[in-house]
Amino acid sequence: MMKRSEKTLRVCEKGHRYYKSSDCNTCPTCEAERKPTEGFLAGFSAPARRALESQGITTVEELSKYTEKEIMSLHGIGKTALQKMKEALDEAGLSFSKE
């Protein structure tokens, strides 16, 4: 039987209270408040969006400067996010960089 991780109560700098069992300090309430409602990043999960933002990627044009391998190496990017990126690039007539 697997041992369950113990969740600990945390409080973010805005005073939101939440429980986490991982080392991730991201407050779910703050993350939901900052989720874009439109634009390129609006369709991505919070981990994928944070991964892209950490690289300064906020548009499909910026995304096209990276190789698929570089994007897949980012923590928070999975198969679903990658597929959404490919679709967004394709719609814009762009693709991942080849080098």
N, C-alpha and C positions, 0 to 999 in steps of 0.2 A: 504494500500500500504506500502511495506517495505521501510525503509529508506536506501539509498545507503551509503556505507562507503566511506568516503573521502580518496582518495589516496594522499600520500605525497611523494614528491621527496626526494630521499635519495642518498647518494654517499658513496660507500664502500671505504675501505682503499686503494684499488688499483685505485680509481678514476672512477669506473664504476657508471653511473647514472641510477637509476631505481625507479619505483613508487611502493609503497606498501600501502595497507589499513589495514594490520594487524600489530601486534607487532613484527613479525618475521623480523629479520635483515639480513637474508641470501640473499646475492646478487645473482640473477639468472645467471649472466655472470660468476662469480667466480665458482658457483656450476657446471655449464656446463663444465667449463675448467677442473675441478678435477674429473669428472665422469670417472670411470675406463672403459676401452674398452674390457677388458677380465677378467676372474676370477669370483669368487662367487658373488661379489657385483655388477658386471656390469649389471645384469638383473633387478636391483631394482630401484624404483623411488628415487629421492633425499631424501624425508622425511624418507623413510624406510631405506635407506643406512645410513643416519645420525644417526638414532635410533640404528642400529646395531653397527656402529662405536663407538658410545658413550659408548657402553658396551664392547668394545674391540673385537667385533665379526667381523672377516674378512674372516673366512673359515667355511666350513660346519662342520668340526671337532669341532671348537669352538662353533658353533651353537648347536651342539648335547649335549652340557653340560647344556643347559637351558631347562626348561619345556615350553610347548606350552603356558601355562598361563603367565609365566614370559615374554615371547616374546610379547604376545598380549597386555600386560600392558604398553609396551613402546609407547610413543607418536610418531606417524608416521607410525606405523604398522597397516595395515588393512587386510581385507580378501584376497585381491589379492596377497599381499606380503607374507602372511602366506602360501598360496597355493604354491607359487614359492619356498618357503623354504622347504615345505614338499616334493616337487618333487626333489629338490636338495639333501635333506637328503636321500631320497629313492634311487636315482641314485648312491649315495656313499655307500649304504648299512647301513645307519645310521638312527636314529630317534631322536625325542626330548627326553630329560631325563624324566623319570617317577616320579622323586621326586623333 
